[in-house]
Amino acid sequence: MSSEWRERKRPLCLEQRYEFGSYTELRDFLDQAAELSERESLYPDMGFGTDYVNVTIYPDDGSAALTDKQRQFAAMLDDLFSEQASS
């Protein structure tokens, strides 16, 4: 997980903003992130505009802490973003 992720205490969550050069790049990232979410059964909140997406990962329902699985998922999103930036 990159240091760009911010961990908030209230409400407890991880937050990250990814910026893209075009809407097409953003759309490709969102499609890949959706596949990753389905595979990992983790569904972050995502809000996006023409060239950015804000991602928020909350703890599981009823949990008072973020898990390693959620942190690993954040790292996987970073990898998706890095792969896309290098292609």
VOVO-500011 format. One line per field, with one value per residue: x, z, y of N, C-alpha, C, O in turn; residue number from 1; residue in one letter. Coordinates in nm, 2 decimals, decimal comma. Example, Ala and Ser with C-alpha at 12.3 -4.5 7.8 and 13.67 -1.06 7.14 Angstrom:
2
n.X	(1,32_1,28)
n.Z	(0,78_0,71)
n.Y	(-0,57_-0,22)
ca.X	(1,23_1,37)
ca.Z	(0,78_0,71)
ca.Y	(-0,45_-0,11)
c.X	(1,32_1,29)
c.Z	(0,78_0,79)
c.Y	(-0,33_0,00)
o.X	(1,42_1,34)
o.Z	(0,85_0,80)
o.Y	(-0,33_0,11)
kolza	(1_2)
dolo	(A_S)
END
This chain:
87
n.X	(0,08_0,07_0,22_0,05_-0,21_-0,45_-0,51_-0,80_-0,94_-1,20_-1,48_-1,35_-1,13_-0,97_-0,83_-0,79_-0,68_-0,68_-0,55_-0,60_-0,50_-0,69_-1,04_-1,08_-0,87_-0,93_-1,18_-1,09_-0,94_-1,15_-1,30_-1,12_-1,08_-1,34_-1,35_-1,15_-1,26_-1,48_-1,35_-1,21_-1,40_-1,45_-1,57_-1,51_-1,60_-1,65_-1,60_-1,62_-1,48_-1,43_-1,15_-1,05_-1,06_-1,19_-1,12_-1,25_-1,21_-1,37_-1,39_-1,50_-1,85_-1,95_-1,70_-1,43_-1,19_-0,95_-0,86_-0,59_-0,66_-0,80_-0,61_-0,43_-0,59_-0,60_-0,33_-0,33_-0,50_-0,33_-0,13_-0,27_-0,32_-0,05_0,03_-0,13_-0,05_0,20_0,16)
n.Z	(0,00_-0,09_0,03_-0,02_0,05_0,29_0,63_0,81_1,12_1,21_1,02_1,06_0,81_0,49_0,25_-0,08_-0,37_-0,71_-1,01_-1,36_-1,71_-1,90_-1,97_-2,08_-1,97_-1,70_-1,71_-1,79_-1,56_-1,37_-1,46_-1,43_-1,15_-1,06_-1,14_-0,97_-0,72_-0,72_-0,74_-0,49_-0,31_-0,19_-0,15_-0,21_-0,15_-0,43_-0,59_-0,87_-1,13_-1,44_-1,48_-1,25_-0,96_-0,64_-0,38_-0,11_0,16_0,39_0,73_0,77_0,81_1,14_1,24_1,43_1,33_1,06_0,84_0,75_0,50_0,38_0,37_0,20_-0,03_-0,09_-0,17_-0,40_-0,56_-0,59_-0,74_-0,98_-1,07_-1,11_-1,31_-1,52_-1,56_-1,66_-1,90)
n.Y	(-0,12_0,21_0,52_0,72_0,66_0,77_0,73_0,76_0,85_0,91_0,90_0,57_0,48_0,41_0,63_0,73_0,91_0,88_1,01_1,07_1,07_1,09_1,04_0,78_0,63_0,65_0,51_0,25_0,18_0,18_-0,04_-0,25_-0,23_-0,30_-0,57_-0,67_-0,61_-0,79_-1,03_-1,03_-0,99_-0,74_-0,42_-0,11_0,24_0,45_0,75_0,95_1,17_1,33_1,28_1,16_0,95_0,89_0,69_0,50_0,30_0,12_-0,03_-0,38_-0,45_-0,38_-0,40_-0,27_-0,21_-0,18_-0,43_-0,67_-0,77_-0,56_-0,36_-0,49_-0,51_-0,23_-0,20_-0,36_-0,21_0,01_-0,12_-0,18_0,08_0,17_-0,01_0,06_0,33_0,28_0,17)
ca.X	(0,00_0,15_0,20_-0,06_-0,33_-0,46_-0,60_-0,88_-0,99_-1,35_-1,49_-1,23_-1,13_-0,85_-0,87_-0,69_-0,73_-0,61_-0,57_-0,57_-0,48_-0,81_-1,16_-1,06_-0,78_-1,01_-1,28_-1,02_-0,91_-1,27_-1,34_-1,03_-1,11_-1,46_-1,31_-1,07_-1,36_-1,56_-1,26_-1,17_-1,53_-1,43_-1,63_-1,49_-1,68_-1,57_-1,66_-1,52_-1,51_-1,38_-1,01_-1,00_-1,15_-1,16_-1,15_-1,26_-1,22_-1,42_-1,38_-1,61_-1,96_-1,94_-1,56_-1,37_-1,05_-0,92_-0,79_-0,49_-0,72_-0,84_-0,48_-0,38_-0,67_-0,55_-0,21_-0,37_-0,55_-0,21_-0,07_-0,35_-0,29_0,08_0,03_-0,20_0,03_0,32_0,13)
ca.Z	(0,00_-0,10_0,14_-0,06_0,12_0,42_0,72_0,89_1,24_1,22_1,04_1,03_0,67_0,41_0,14_-0,19_-0,50_-0,83_-1,12_-1,49_-1,82_-1,98_-1,92_-2,12_-1,87_-1,58_-1,73_-1,78_-1,42_-1,29_-1,50_-1,36_-1,01_-1,04_-1,14_-0,85_-0,61_-0,73_-0,70_-0,35_-0,23_-0,11_-0,23_-0,16_-0,21_-0,53_-0,65_-0,98_-1,22_-1,58_-1,48_-1,12_-0,87_-0,50_-0,32_0,04_0,21_0,53_0,79_0,75_0,90_1,28_1,29_1,48_1,28_0,93_0,84_0,65_0,37_0,33_0,33_0,08_-0,14_-0,13_-0,24_-0,53_-0,64_-0,63_-0,85_-1,10_-1,11_-1,16_-1,44_-1,62_-1,58_-1,73_-2,04)
ca.Y	(0,00_0,33_0,62_0,81_0,63_0,83_0,66_0,85_0,79_0,93_0,76_0,49_0,44_0,44_0,71_0,76_0,97_0,85_1,10_1,00_1,17_1,09_0,96_0,65_0,57_0,63_0,40_0,12_0,15_0,14_-0,17_-0,34_-0,23_-0,38_-0,71_-0,70_-0,61_-0,91_-1,14_-1,02_-0,97_-0,62_-0,32_0,02_0,35_0,52_0,86_0,98_1,27_1,30_1,23_1,12_0,86_0,89_0,55_0,50_0,16_0,11_-0,17_-0,47_-0,42_-0,41_-0,41_-0,15_-0,19_-0,22_-0,56_-0,69_-0,79_-0,43_-0,30_-0,56_-0,46_-0,10_-0,22_-0,41_-0,09_0,08_-0,19_-0,16_0,22_0,17_-0,09_0,15_0,44_0,25_0,12)
c.X	(0,09_0,12_0,10_-0,19_-0,33_-0,55_-0,67_-0,93_-1,14_-1,40_-1,37_-1,24_-0,99_-0,90_-0,75_-0,75_-0,63_-0,65_-0,53_-0,56_-0,60_-0,92_-1,14_-0,98_-0,86_-1,11_-1,21_-0,99_-1,03_-1,32_-1,25_-1,05_-1,24_-1,43_-1,24_-1,17_-1,44_-1,47_-1,23_-1,29_-1,51_-1,48_-1,62_-1,59_-1,59_-1,66_-1,56_-1,58_-1,45_-1,24_-0,96_-1,10_-1,10_-1,21_-1,15_-1,29_-1,26_-1,40_-1,51_-1,72_-1,94_-1,80_-1,51_-1,23_-1,04_-0,84_-0,68_-0,54_-0,75_-0,71_-0,42_-0,46_-0,63_-0,42_-0,23_-0,42_-0,43_-0,14_-0,14_-0,32_-0,15_0,10_-0,02_-0,11_0,16_0,29_0,09)
c.Z	(0,00_0,01_0,10_0,01_0,26_0,51_0,81_1,01_1,26_1,09_1,00_0,89_0,61_0,29_0,05_-0,30_-0,61_-0,94_-1,25_-1,60_-1,91_-1,92_-1,96_-2,02_-1,74_-1,59_-1,73_-1,64_-1,34_-1,33_-1,43_-1,21_-0,98_-1,04_-1,02_-0,73_-0,61_-0,69_-0,55_-0,25_-0,13_-0,20_-0,17_-0,22_-0,31_-0,59_-0,76_-1,06_-1,36_-1,58_-1,34_-1,06_-0,73_-0,44_-0,17_0,07_0,36_0,59_0,76_0,85_1,04_1,33_1,33_1,43_1,13_0,93_0,74_0,51_0,31_0,29_0,21_-0,05_-0,19_-0,21_-0,38_-0,62_-0,68_-0,75_-0,98_-1,16_-1,18_-1,30_-1,55_-1,66_-1,67_-1,87_-2,13)
c.Y	(0,12_0,43_0,72_0,79_0,70_0,75_0,76_0,78_0,80_0,98_0,68_0,44_0,46_0,52_0,73_0,82_0,94_0,95_1,04_1,11_1,18_1,01_0,81_0,57_0,55_0,51_0,26_0,08_0,11_0,00_-0,28_-0,35_-0,31_-0,53_-0,75_-0,70_-0,74_-1,03_-1,15_-1,01_-0,85_-0,50_-0,18_0,12_0,42_0,63_0,91_1,10_1,23_1,24_1,19_1,02_0,87_0,76_0,56_0,35_0,17_-0,02_-0,25_-0,42_-0,47_-0,42_-0,27_-0,12_-0,23_-0,34_-0,56_-0,70_-0,65_-0,35_-0,36_-0,52_-0,32_-0,11_-0,28_-0,30_-0,01_0,01_-0,18_-0,02_0,23_0,10_0,00_0,27_0,41_0,19_0,23)
o.X	(0,18_0,02_0,07_-0,27_-0,23_-0,66_-0,60_-0,95_-1,21_-1,37_-1,29_-1,33_-0,91_-1,01_-0,64_-0,87_-0,51_-0,77_-0,42_-0,61_-0,61_-0,90_-1,19_-1,01_-0,84_-1,12_-1,27_-1,00_-1,03_-1,36_-1,30_-1,04_-1,24_-1,49_-1,26_-1,15_-1,46_-1,52_-1,22_-1,27_-1,55_-1,44_-1,70_-1,65_-1,47_-1,77_-1,45_-1,70_-1,43_-1,21_-0,84_-1,22_-0,98_-1,33_-1,06_-1,39_-1,18_-1,39_-1,61_-1,70_-1,90_-1,78_-1,55_-1,16_-1,12_-0,76_-0,66_-0,48_-0,74_-0,71_-0,36_-0,40_-0,62_-0,40_-0,17_-0,39_-0,42_-0,09_-0,08_-0,31_-0,14_0,16_0,03_-0,11_0,20_0,38_0,06)
o.Z	(0,08_0,08_0,18_0,01_0,33_0,46_0,89_1,01_1,31_1,05_0,91_0,85_0,67_0,24_0,09_-0,33_-0,59_-0,96_-1,26_-1,58_-1,98_-1,83_-1,88_-1,98_-1,68_-1,50_-1,67_-1,60_-1,27_-1,25_-1,38_-1,15_-0,87_-0,96_-0,96_-0,65_-0,50_-0,61_-0,49_-0,13_-0,02_-0,32_-0,09_-0,32_-0,28_-0,63_-0,73_-1,07_-1,38_-1,66_-1,32_-1,10_-0,70_-0,46_-0,11_0,03_0,44_0,52_0,72_0,96_1,07_1,45_1,27_1,47_1,09_1,02_0,65_0,41_0,18_0,19_0,12_-0,15_-0,31_-0,31_-0,48_-0,74_-0,80_-0,84_-1,09_-1,28_-1,28_-1,39_-1,66_-1,77_-1,75_-1,95_-2,25)
o.Y	(0,14_0,42_0,81_0,87_0,71_0,70_0,83_0,66_0,71_1,09_0,73_0,38_0,54_0,49_0,75_0,80_0,95_0,98_0,97_1,22_1,28_0,93_0,73_0,46_0,44_0,43_0,17_-0,03_0,01_-0,07_-0,38_-0,46_-0,37_-0,60_-0,86_-0,79_-0,80_-1,12_-1,25_-1,01_-0,85_-0,49_-0,14_0,10_0,44_0,61_0,93_1,13_1,11_1,16_1,20_1,02_0,86_0,72_0,61_0,29_0,22_-0,12_-0,19_-0,37_-0,58_-0,44_-0,17_-0,03_-0,31_-0,36_-0,47_-0,66_-0,64_-0,28_-0,29_-0,51_-0,30_-0,04_-0,24_-0,30_0,04_0,08_-0,16_0,00_0,29_0,15_0,00_0,31_0,49_0,17_0,20)
kolza	(1_2_3_4_5_6_7_8_9_10_11_12_13_14_15_16_17_18_19_20_21_22_23_24_25_26_27_28_29_30_31_32_33_34_35_36_37_38_39_40_41_42_43_44_45_46_47_48_49_50_51_52_53_54_55_56_57_58_59_60_61_62_63_64_65_66_67_68_69_70_71_72_73_74_75_76_77_78_79_80_81_82_83_84_85_86_87)
dolo	(M_S_S_E_W_R_E_R_K_R_P_L_C_L_E_Q_R_Y_E_F_G_S_Y_T_E_L_R_D_F_L_D_Q_A_A_E_L_S_E_R_E_S_L_Y_P_D_M_G_F_G_T_D_Y_V_N_V_T_I_Y_P_D_D_G_S_A_A_L_T_D_K_Q_R_Q_F_A_A_M_L_D_D_L_F_S_E_Q_A_S_S)
END
